[in-house]
Amino acid sequence: MTVNEVVKFVDQIVFDKTGKHLDDIQTAVIAGTWERQTYDDIAQKHNVTKNHIGDVGSELWQLLSKALGEDIKKNNFRSTFERLHITSSPIIIQNKNKQNNNHTFNFSSQATFQYNKGEQDNNTQKYKTKTIYHDLTLAPQIIKFHNRETELQTLTQWILNQNTRLTSILGTSGIGKTTLVKRFIDLNLDKFEIIIWKSLKYPKSLNLLIDDLLQVCKQEPEKNLDDKIKQLFNILTNNRCLIILDDIQNIFTPGEIAGKYQPEYQDYQTLFKLVTETQHQSNIILISQEQCPEMESLDIELYPIKSLEISGLYHPDILQNTGLKNQDIWLDLIKLYTGNLMFLKTITVLINKNYDGEVVEFLAENTLHITQQMQSYFQETFNRLSPIEQQIVLQLSKFETPIYREELRETLIETLNLSSVNFNNGLQSLQQRYLVVKIKEDKVMFSLSSVFREYMRNLN
């Protein structure tokens, strides 16, 4: 069993017994204990007392002992679960929140759950069985969730209340898109019969992706793609499914305007359109660094689609337990790196190593330092841009403050002989990649993020 499977399994038991999912500290205790950390290690990592961690752990072990009929303690938690993992007989959990309800948990690599709901009929107990498939092997484990409650509520409203069939979660790398979606899943595992998380970091054809989805649902794929798509939509129609496709930007063509599909992945466009146009009870979430063209071309008044753009986090709490000093100026550091968690993580390592954690000394140099990790990310990002976009960002990087659209346009047309059509297409594409920010004042202005601008200046 992986740590994600263990956390998910315990979360389901706790929810069945209490009606509440694991909170962040409870999750940390389960994950930390599985990874053989001490209570003191867990407490220090999450900025709470060792006694508090001990109290939380004691309550969890009592609850699990009662639910599983095992004497579970911190020192035997992992060994007990590893033994249960290879047990051939299922474990029955009695649910006190739902009358006549038993939950059967079968451990597997795809975390398969079976729910048996009893119905009384002429004093004879009858059972309806529905198989639940949760494949979150590629989903991240979330220990901390920072200040995204508004976005979480929005996502919950769209999917659970409005049944938005296709939802895009958008923003630059490291901004927290994946964490937000995983947190939504952790809180709503019981709302879906099928949950499947797939990464397109190394994309595969739609044909092979649907094969994977069908196999998770224990169905043998048909031979041709059309029939496989029909199989998939039968599942989406007859079950409440949640399918997450992460790193969607990798199916688009590098060196072209944002959102242009690579020829071998053009079939994805057909799938996304069918998801919005076909009646079913399921939800697809796309996580991407650039917008899918369907999400902009389709009318949101007519189609069940939504896009949620994620921006930086500006709260000192995100630097807790990083080893940094001078907490009163943490917010200055966060603003300097645009609230991007990936940038802050790598700059935190640098400050700890080179400045002994003294944020005040780092900021006193008045330098926006671009770490090696940031350089690698921005180089990859720049290489994905079309030549027109590269010209625009190179020009924008020369300006310390936002520039009016007309001024930028005239500069590019005069110096680079760029047509008005190419200029507008390139500027729109950069906004779809979340690399250029539009600012509305008396006239429309545009700017690069401070970190990307510094990288571009060094590139020059």
LINWOZI-V905438 format. One record per backbone hydrogen bond with DSSP energy under -0.5 kcal/mol. CO is the residue of the C=O (numbers start at 1). NH is the residue of the N-H. E is the energy in kcal/mol with one decimal. If there is no record, write none. Layout:
# LINWOZI-V905438
CO | NH | E
CO | NH | E
This chain:
# LINWOZI-V905438
2 | 6 | -2.2
3 | 7 | -2.7
4 | 8 | -2.4
5 | 9 | -2.5
6 | 10 | -2.8
7 | 11 | -2.5
8 | 12 | -2.0
9 | 13 | -1.9
10 | 14 | -2.9
11 | 15 | -2.5
12 | 16 | -2.4
13 | 17 | -2.1
14 | 18 | -2.7
14 | 19 | -0.5
14 | 20 | -0.6
15 | 19 | -2.2
16 | 96 | -0.6
16 | 97 | -0.7
23 | 27 | -2.6
24 | 28 | -2.1
25 | 29 | -2.3
26 | 30 | -2.3
27 | 31 | -2.9
28 | 32 | -2.8
29 | 33 | -2.4
30 | 34 | -2.3
31 | 35 | -1.8
32 | 37 | -3.1
33 | 36 | -1.7
38 | 42 | -2.2
39 | 43 | -2.6
40 | 44 | -2.4
41 | 45 | -2.1
42 | 46 | -1.5
43 | 48 | -2.1
44 | 47 | -0.8
49 | 53 | -1.9
50 | 54 | -2.3
51 | 55 | -2.4
52 | 56 | -2.5
53 | 57 | -2.7
54 | 58 | -2.5
55 | 59 | -2.0
56 | 60 | -2.0
57 | 61 | -2.8
58 | 62 | -2.1
59 | 63 | -2.2
60 | 64 | -2.8
61 | 65 | -2.4
62 | 66 | -2.1
63 | 67 | -2.3
64 | 68 | -2.7
65 | 69 | -1.5
65 | 70 | -0.9
70 | 72 | -1.4
73 | 76 | -0.9
73 | 77 | -1.0
74 | 77 | -0.5
76 | 80 | -2.6
77 | 81 | -2.1
78 | 82 | -2.6
79 | 83 | -1.9
80 | 84 | -2.4
81 | 85 | -2.0
82 | 86 | -0.8
83 | 86 | -0.8
84 | 87 | -1.2
90 | 92 | -0.5
91 | 93 | -0.5
91 | 105 | -1.6
92 | 94 | -0.5
93 | 95 | -0.5
93 | 103 | -2.1
94 | 96 | -0.6
98 | 101 | -1.0
100 | 118 | -2.0
101 | 95 | -1.7
102 | 104 | -0.5
102 | 116 | -1.8
103 | 93 | -2.6
103 | 105 | -0.5
104 | 106 | -0.6
104 | 114 | -2.8
105 | 91 | -1.1
105 | 107 | -0.6
106 | 112 | -0.6
108 | 111 | -1.8
110 | 134 | -0.9
111 | 134 | -0.8
112 | 106 | -1.5
113 | 132 | -3.5
114 | 104 | -2.7
114 | 116 | -0.5
115 | 117 | -0.6
115 | 130 | -1.5
116 | 102 | -1.8
116 | 118 | -0.6
117 | 128 | -1.5
119 | 126 | -2.0
121 | 124 | -1.5
124 | 121 | -1.5
124 | 126 | -0.5
126 | 119 | -2.1
128 | 117 | -1.7
130 | 115 | -1.8
132 | 113 | -2.4
133 | 135 | -0.5
133 | 195 | -2.5
134 | 136 | -0.7
135 | 197 | -2.3
136 | 139 | -1.2
141 | 143 | -0.6
145 | 147 | -0.6
148 | 152 | -2.6
149 | 153 | -2.5
150 | 154 | -2.2
151 | 155 | -2.6
152 | 156 | -2.4
153 | 157 | -2.5
154 | 158 | -2.5
155 | 159 | -2.3
156 | 160 | -2.3
156 | 161 | -0.9
157 | 161 | -0.9
157 | 162 | -1.9
158 | 164 | -2.5
165 | 284 | -2.7
166 | 306 | -1.8
167 | 286 | -3.2
168 | 170 | -0.6
168 | 308 | -3.2
169 | 288 | -2.3
170 | 310 | -3.5
172 | 175 | -1.4
174 | 341 | -0.9
174 | 342 | -1.1
176 | 180 | -1.9
177 | 181 | -2.0
178 | 182 | -2.5
179 | 183 | -2.3
180 | 184 | -2.0
181 | 185 | -2.1
182 | 186 | -2.7
183 | 187 | -1.7
184 | 188 | -0.8
185 | 188 | -1.2
188 | 191 | -1.6
189 | 192 | -1.0
193 | 133 | -1.6
194 | 242 | -2.5
195 | 135 | -3.1
196 | 198 | -0.5
196 | 244 | -2.9
198 | 246 | -2.8
200 | 203 | -0.8
205 | 209 | -2.4
206 | 210 | -2.7
207 | 211 | -1.6
208 | 212 | -2.1
209 | 213 | -2.2
210 | 214 | -2.7
211 | 215 | -2.4
212 | 216 | -2.0
213 | 217 | -1.4
214 | 219 | -2.6
215 | 218 | -1.7
219 | 221 | -0.6
224 | 228 | -1.8
225 | 229 | -2.6
226 | 230 | -1.9
227 | 231 | -2.2
228 | 232 | -2.6
229 | 233 | -2.5
230 | 234 | -1.8
231 | 235 | -1.7
232 | 236 | -2.3
233 | 237 | -1.8
234 | 238 | -2.2
235 | 239 | -1.6
236 | 281 | -1.4
239 | 241 | -1.0
240 | 193 | -2.0
240 | 194 | -1.7
241 | 283 | -2.4
242 | 196 | -2.3
243 | 285 | -2.8
244 | 198 | -3.1
244 | 246 | -0.6
245 | 287 | -2.6
246 | 200 | -2.5
247 | 250 | -1.7
248 | 251 | -2.4
249 | 252 | -1.4
251 | 262 | -2.6
253 | 256 | -1.2
257 | 260 | -1.1
259 | 261 | -0.7
260 | 253 | -3.3
262 | 265 | -2.2
263 | 266 | -1.3
265 | 268 | -1.6
266 | 269 | -1.3
266 | 270 | -0.8
267 | 271 | -2.0
268 | 272 | -2.6
269 | 273 | -2.0
270 | 274 | -2.4
271 | 275 | -2.2
272 | 276 | -1.3
273 | 277 | -2.0
274 | 278 | -2.3
283 | 243 | -2.3
284 | 167 | -2.5
285 | 245 | -2.8
285 | 287 | -0.5
286 | 169 | -3.2
286 | 288 | -0.5
287 | 248 | -2.5
288 | 171 | -1.1
292 | 295 | -1.0
292 | 296 | -0.6
293 | 296 | -1.0
293 | 297 | -2.2
294 | 298 | -2.2
298 | 300 | -0.6
299 | 302 | -1.4
299 | 303 | -2.3
303 | 305 | -2.3
304 | 165 | -0.8
304 | 166 | -1.8
306 | 168 | -2.5
307 | 309 | -0.6
308 | 170 | -2.8
308 | 310 | -0.5
315 | 318 | -1.8
316 | 319 | -2.2
317 | 320 | -1.8
319 | 322 | -1.2
326 | 329 | -2.2
327 | 330 | -1.5
329 | 332 | -0.6
329 | 333 | -1.3
330 | 334 | -2.5
331 | 335 | -2.5
332 | 336 | -1.9
333 | 337 | -1.4
334 | 339 | -2.6
335 | 338 | -1.7
337 | 340 | -2.3
339 | 313 | -2.3
339 | 341 | -0.6
340 | 344 | -2.5
341 | 345 | -2.1
342 | 346 | -1.8
343 | 347 | -2.3
344 | 348 | -2.0
345 | 349 | -1.5
346 | 350 | -1.5
347 | 351 | -2.5
348 | 352 | -2.4
349 | 353 | -2.2
350 | 354 | -3.1
351 | 355 | -1.9
351 | 357 | -2.1
352 | 356 | -0.5
355 | 358 | -2.0
357 | 325 | -3.2
357 | 359 | -1.2
358 | 362 | -1.6
359 | 363 | -2.8
360 | 364 | -1.5
361 | 365 | -0.7
362 | 365 | -0.9
363 | 366 | -1.9
367 | 369 | -1.3
369 | 371 | -0.7
371 | 375 | -2.5
372 | 376 | -2.2
373 | 377 | -2.0
374 | 378 | -3.0
375 | 379 | -2.5
376 | 380 | -2.0
377 | 381 | -2.3
378 | 382 | -3.1
379 | 383 | -2.2
380 | 384 | -1.0
381 | 384 | -0.7
381 | 385 | -0.6
382 | 385 | -1.1
384 | 255 | -2.1
384 | 256 | -0.5
386 | 390 | -2.4
387 | 391 | -1.9
388 | 392 | -1.9
389 | 393 | -2.6
390 | 394 | -2.0
391 | 395 | -1.8
392 | 396 | -2.7
393 | 397 | -2.0
395 | 398 | -1.4
396 | 399 | -1.7
403 | 446 | -2.6
404 | 408 | -2.4
405 | 409 | -2.9
406 | 410 | -2.7
407 | 411 | -2.0
408 | 412 | -2.1
409 | 413 | -2.5
410 | 414 | -2.4
411 | 415 | -2.4
412 | 416 | -2.0
412 | 418 | -1.2
413 | 417 | -0.8
419 | 423 | -2.3
420 | 424 | -2.3
421 | 425 | -2.4
422 | 426 | -2.6
423 | 427 | -2.5
424 | 428 | -2.3
425 | 429 | -2.2
426 | 430 | -2.1
427 | 431 | -1.4
428 | 432 | -1.8
429 | 433 | -1.1
430 | 435 | -2.4
430 | 436 | -1.1
431 | 434 | -1.0
432 | 291 | -1.2
435 | 449 | -0.9
437 | 447 | -1.7
439 | 441 | -0.7
439 | 445 | -2.9
443 | 441 | -1.2
444 | 405 | -2.0
445 | 439 | -3.3
446 | 403 | -2.5
447 | 437 | -3.2
449 | 453 | -2.7
450 | 454 | -2.0
451 | 455 | -1.9
452 | 456 | -2.5
453 | 457 | -2.2
454 | 458 | -1.9
455 | 459 | -1.9
456 | 460 | -1.6
